[in-house]
Amino acid sequence: MAFEKFHYKTLAQLTETLADQGYPLPSREDCSVLSSPLSIHGKTVPNRIAYQPMEGCDGTPSGSPGELTIRRYRRFAAGGPGLVWFEAVAIAEEGRANPRQLWLTEDNKEDFRSIVRMIKDTCREENGFEPLVIMQATHSGRYSKPHGKPEPIIAYNNPIFEKDAPLSPDHIITDEHLRELEDMMVRSSLLAQEVGFDGVDVKCCHRYLNCELLSAYNRPGDFGGSFENRTRFLMDCVRKVKAAVSPEFIVTSRFNAYDGFPYPYGFGVTEDGGLEPDMTEAKAIIGMLAQEGVDLVDVTMGNPYFNPHVNRPFDGGPYVPDEHPLKGVGRMLYFTGELQKAYPNVKVICSGTSYLREFLPNIGAGLIEEGLCSLIGVGRMTFAYPGFAKDAVAGKVDKSKVCIACGMCSMVMRNGSTPGCVVRDPEVYLPLFKEFVHDRNIIV
Ligand SMILES: Cc1cc2nc3c(=O)[nH]c(=O)nc-3n(C[C@H](O)[C@H](O)[C@H](O)COP(=O)(O)O)c2cc1C
């Protein structure tokens, strides 16, 4: 089934369609709440816009930020977000998603120190404040490609992903290796603290390794089966990192509350084989994190490889989804709201908002004022409109600059190049789209 692409002229038309899709989300004409500061872990976030992690696949072979990485973060910083959730940074070479994924090591830590400093300085010079900067620490697991070809390290065999070609058992990570990775997570977090990040995200989303473990119902041993075992890697990492870093350093997680795959292959879903979200375990995770002193979480959903319409609702992508894009947006924001309401003392960031375009501030203000999240996370919008935060906070978002959810940034990435906005930043990214997508005639 195909849907009409985004055509809403008024906020009322948009919210009516959200309601028709089953998600009557709140909205406001007055978006001034977006300019209000928020206290997190004793630090002040100057406004309510968080720039979500957006990997540029543009680092150097040794894992340092490259020229385009620095350009991206300079533009983000000038755009005035209260929080920059710095993209996926590998904790080990084997877990890099591509040979240009960032990878923080003892040898290149000065390069990270300088990009963090640049983000803070640029934002201060342009906007008069410094944003919080949190590093996302990752192991790509099933999606590891450290040398450009798949070298999957999986939590368990999954027939939805592997179909009739199951990966051999040597791809399944051992309990011993998971324990080694816990220590590598600690090492990366200490380096992140040393180079000036305000916090670290023990990444547990989008079906990378840590996230895949959440649904390892049929994995034997200490990291599979029971809820306690499936969350062991996440919780061990959080506890060990917290014990190692200074108390002011933020320890958080961006985690999948719902994967969008049926039980027993998806987390956050009912056990009847359907695809209905069930937030029982996601709530329990936030409760356990809160007990460890975590006071900020970033909630997301889906898998960018297998069900990108759940992860980032779009008008253009690798397939035509069988649900309205606003249903995807509504699902993400509604269930994030359920989690925030369950734990009002934990600051929750929402995801999957860029599809809302110029109405994003209106919905965002409604969500914050009704206690359905604490910060509005924006992803693809940052590529298209790096100055979005500044303009949203000032109440003057420019419709001609917004993300149009065309999917071209992802296509460039999936075809092995460095993603950015092909439409709004064509000087750099249109030639890459032509070379890596158009001329090869591949849409993935
Ligand atoms: C090109 C690209 C790179 C991304 N990189 C990351 C990443 O490094 N870490 C992460 O957690 N999510 C990543 N995401 C997902 C986004 O952070 C975000 O969750 C998603 O785009 C949906 O939000 P949006 O609708 O605001 O774009 C990426 C998405 C895209 C399109």
The ligand as an ORCA input file, in Angstrom:
! r2SCAN-3c Opt
* xyz 0 1
  C      22.825      8.444      8.191
  C      22.375      8.055      9.573
  C      23.316      7.805     10.559
  C      22.902      7.426     11.846
  N      23.841      7.181     12.823
  C      23.433      6.791     14.064
  C      24.385      6.530     15.108
  O      25.604      6.689     14.951
  N      23.893      6.100     16.299
  C      22.556      5.942     16.542
  O      22.172      5.547     17.648
  N      21.654      6.233     15.590
  C      22.059      6.649     14.369
  N      21.121      6.971     13.424
  C      19.689      7.003     13.797
  C      19.281      8.420     14.202
  O      19.986      8.848     15.348
  C      17.774      8.522     14.481
  O      17.419      7.628     15.502
  C      16.920      8.220     13.244
  O      17.400      8.905     12.117
  C      15.455      8.598     13.493
  O      15.350      9.928     13.924
  P      14.932     11.120     12.911
  O      13.538     10.815     12.456
  O      14.992     12.370     13.727
  O      15.908     11.097     11.790
  C      21.515      7.329     12.140
  C      20.584      7.600     11.135
  C      20.998      7.954      9.867
  C      19.948      8.250      8.829
*
